[in-house]
Amino acid sequence: MTKERLLAIMESAGLSRDDLSAVTGRSSRQTYAWTTGAAPVPRTLALLLVALEDKVVSFDWLIEAIRKETK
C-alpha cells in the first residue's frame, strides 16, 4: 500500500495518526513512518484499511473489537 493510498483511506474514514496508533498498538513514530512512506505499511493493516474503505467493517466495529480484545 502506498502512503498516498494510506492517507486517502485515513482521510475518508476520518482516522488520524493517533487513531491509527490506537488501532494497531504501534507508536506514533511508527504510524508517522507509514504515512510518510519511510516504512512500508504492514500487509494486515493494509487489508484492514481496505475493508474499512469498502465498508466491510466500520470504524465503530473496529474500536469495539479492540476494546473486547484488550479486556
Buried (B, 14 or more C-beta within 10 A) or exposed (E): BEBEBBBEBBEEBEBEBEBBBBBBEBEEEBBBBBBEEEBEBBEEBBEBBEBBBEEEEEEEEBEEEEEEEEE
